[in-house]
């Protein structure tokens, strides 16, 4: 899906509705620029370009992005996967999802209900998905390595496989584990969330990827 573009004098904001998880950072921080009640809902000349760029960087899903001369988004030094309460996996870092381009912010489905897999599309709310953001999961072997590129891709009808150095944290930032490779639940049925425990087989989870 092509991103919708909102061009201003000093910055262009782009938006992918299918990636939005309604975190509402944009409206709560810069309502004069991002207001769903106005048309167009993004008005990039209503605030300094640097303020808009700073806000866009807080969009966890990457639904919002920007283009601005001499203001490229910096890649975080530590790749981090955050387990959101009753919601998706929020990844920040040098991340490539399947065959896509390298990104710095994505949210990936862990409830099994998204219509835009592997990305979250907010279906966890409609589906009533419940899973703690403070899991005490039994983790696979850990690594002390940090940084460098990470790739995430779907195992057909199975978990999300993450390859590369990542730090997995709870919603409040407590470390769950650091890994070079991890298999994370995306069917919503694992009893060891956020890790896969094979429950997708009993649940007959179907997503051929």
N, C-alpha and C positions, 0 to 999 in steps of 0.2 A: 504494500500500500504506500502510495506516495505521500510524503509529509505535506501538511498544509503550511504555507509560509505566510508570515506576517512581517512585512518589511517596514523598518523605520529609517530615520535619517542616519543613525549611527550604528544600528544593530538590526539583524534579522532573526526573528524567533521562529522556530519550526516546531510542529506538533503532530504526533502520531496518536490519534484517539484510541486505537486498538491496544496501545501499550499503557494507557493511563490507568493508575490504580487509585485515583482520587485521594491522594495523600493531602491535597489542598494546601501544600506549602506555598504555591504561587499566589493564590487568593489571599491567604492569611498574611503573607509578607508584603505583597505589592498589589493591593486591590485596585489601585488606580491604573494598573497595567493589565492584570489578569482578573477579569470579572465575567463569569458566565452569563450575567444578566445584561451585559452590554453587547453591542454588535459593531464591529467585530469584537470577539471576547478578549483578544490580545491587542493592546494599543501601545506599541513599543516606543512611542515618542512621549509618553506620559511620565517617564522617569529617566534618570541618567543611565546610559548604556552599561556602565560598570555595575550599577545596582541590579539591573536586569540580569546581566551575565552571572553575577554572584548568586542570585536567587535560582536561576535555571540549574546551576550546579548542584542545588539541593534536591532536585527532582529525582527521587530514587529509581524510577522506572526507566528514565531516559526518554519518556514520552515528549518532554520538552528538551530542545537543544537550541543552540544559537550559532550565528556566524557574525564575527566582528573582527575587523582588521587588528592584528597584533594582540589578540586575546584568545588564543587557543586554549582549550581546556586541558589542564595538566592531569597526567595519570597519577593516581595515588601510589605512594611508594609500597604500600602493603595491600595485597588483594584480600578483600574481606567479603564474606558471605554472612549476612545477618538474617536470623530466623525471626520473622515477624509474627506477632501474636495473631492467631486465627487467620493468617495470611501467607503471602509468598516468601520466597527466598530473595533478598535484596543483595545484589552483587555490585561492589564498587572496586574498580581496579582496571587492569589491562585485560579485558575479557572479549573473547570471540565466541558467539553462540552459533554452533553448527557451522554452516558455510557463509555466515554473515561477515560484516566488516568488524574490525576491532572497535570496541566501545568502552566507555568508562562507567556506565550506570545501566543496569538492567534489573528487572524483577521477573523471576521465573516461577511458574505454577508449582505448588506442592499439594494441591487439593484434588487434582485429577479432573477438574471440571472446566478448565479454561477452553474456550473455543479458538484460542490463538496460541496453542501449545507450540513451543515450550514456554512462551511468555505468559505472565499473569494478565488476565483481562477483567479482573474484579468479580469473577464468577463465584469466588469463595464466599462472598457476602450473600448472594442469592441462594447459594446451596447450603448455607448454614454451617460451613466448615469450622471445626473447633480443634485447635492444636496450640499448645502453649508456646510462647516465644521464649520461655526459660527452661528448655529441656535439660534433663540430666541423662543424656543418652550415653550408652556405652560406645565409645568412639573407636574407630580403626587405628592402626599405627600412626603415630604423629611424626612430624618433621620439623626441623628448626629452620628450614629454608624460607626465604621471603622474596617477594617481588617476582618479576618476569611475567611473561604472558600466560594466560589461563584460557583453556578451551572447555566449553560445556556443550554436551550433546546428549540426545535421547538414545537410550537403549530401547529398541522397538518393544512395545508392550511392557516396558520395565522402567528402571530408575533413570535418573539424570546422572551421567558420568562427568565428573569434573577432573580435568588433568591440568596440573600446574600447582604452584605454591599458593595456598590460600589459608587464611585464618577464618575459622567458623566461629561466630559469636552468637550469644543470645540477643534478644531485642534491646537489652539494657547494656550490652557491650561486654559481658563476661565471656571469657574464652571457653569455647566448647572443645576445640581442637585445632591443630595446624596440620595440614596434609599436603602431600604431593599428588595424591589421587584419592577421590572419594566417590561413593555411590550414594546419592541422596534420593529420598522418597519423593515421588511425584504422583502417586496414586491416591494418597491420603490415608492409606490403610496401615502403614507400618506401625508397629508397637515400639519402635526404637527411633522415632522421629528425632532429628531430621534425616537420619540414615535409613537406607533401604534394609529391610530384613526379609525380603522375599514374599511379603504379604500380597504383592500385586498378582501373584499366581492364584492364590485362593480367592482373591477379589475379582478375578477374571478381567483385570484392567486391560483395556484395549486402546492402544495408540500406536499404529504401525510406523509412525514417524516418516 
